[in-house]
Amino acid sequence: MKTTTEKFGVTPHQPSLWTRADALKVRADDPTTTQPLVSADFPVLNNDVFIWDTMPLRDLDGNVTSVDGWSVIFTLTADRHPNDPAYLDEDGNYDILRDWNDRHGRAKMYYWFSRTGKNWEFGGRVMAEGVSPTAREWAGTPILLNDRGEVDLYYTAVTPGATIVKVRGRVVTTEHGVSMVGFEKVKPLFEADGKMYQTEAQNAFWGFRDPWPFRDPKDGKLYMLFEGNVAGERGSHKVGEAEIGDVPPGYEDVGNSRFQTACVGIAVARDADGDDWEMLPPLLTAVGVNDQTERPHFVFQDGKYYLFTISHTFTYADGVTGPDGVYGFVADSLFGPYVPLNGSGLVLGNPSSQPFQTYSHYVMPNGLVTSFIDSVPTDETGTQIRVGGTEAPTVGLKIKGQQTFVVAEYDYGYIPPMLDVTLK
Ligand code: FRU
């Protein structure tokens, strides 16, 4: 995609490409890029709800922030239905897997708090029923704005459509816990435009979600990352030389990979408050490689831009593959060019013996990576599984130049604050 427009003093850029050649370098089970095995006897945060995507409260620079000594996370959350006849199998037992797989349709934003950065206490729903304009409250980012406790929650309002929205509220603390007040007026920000970012009309399987606002450490402006697909009718995308990259002889055939069109989107704010946004061309595209680059986020380190995004095995295109997990790219400036970390892009994938053990990894600026447990095999053959819906053990990463290394493992759901704000 070529762009010539110059908007808001933002330099025009060419999207960087995650190529098929890059993806051919992905190696599952490399210990430096593989999440340690999650044991099937994991603890469950809360037996009444499933939780998955975890969104630590942070500031606009990316720092995970506690308030008055309380850590706060937001999670996508859905009720569990162990006693609902609709979720009983033929033998009358609770079909937890079906319940879990249905969760996206009833996802709601909840919050949790902790004094220790783990063992999260249940806070409750962030928005009252009826506040959010659509059926699903999908992932986003809670931003602590100031020492009055004001929070902008950016998230995705889904079904009907998919709109990036925000809602403002306040975090209030006492000696005994944390509550969220306000969060009553949801403001729509933008939707896919069909010119840069694919719309539902162009592809019923389109993705447009997961806002991650940030202040650029170099130019100080307010931007936002999000997940998208490259605009155009489904099936119309070209997987040419640029998308293929430098492949060995015999690897030129791209099969049906034109259907995989993920991109990492970026928008710039026209105002200081982030109420008015302009979409810019994608930072990174994966046409012919993968159909989903979800929950994109940055770590700013050593003057570099480390761009992380989660993806799945099932969303890879014909002829390329990789584990479910988090992938990364690095650049010296915000608009790239980005190169895949570790050559391939893979930063932390599931081991092939437990391909669905975790997902929705979020890399924090301290190198800690949180994720949730999806399902873990309970027998040798992997036919019996235990569904998670809870926090996975946190993993420690070392990020060094264009490489990353798994160096540590911590407790389940360990998300320590990087700074504390005392509320006035
Ligand atoms: C990642 C994800 C997000 C989306 C949410 C929906 O796990 O697919 O992209 O917002 O889950 O449940």
Boltz pocket constraint, residues with backbone or C-beta under 6 A from the ligand:
constraints:
  - pocket:
      binder: B
      contacts: [[A, 52], [A, 53], [A, 76], [A, 104], [A, 107], [A, 138], [A, 139], [A, 140], [A, 156], [A, 209], [A, 210], [A, 227], [A, 294], [A, 295], [A, 359], [A, 360]]
      max_distance: 6.0
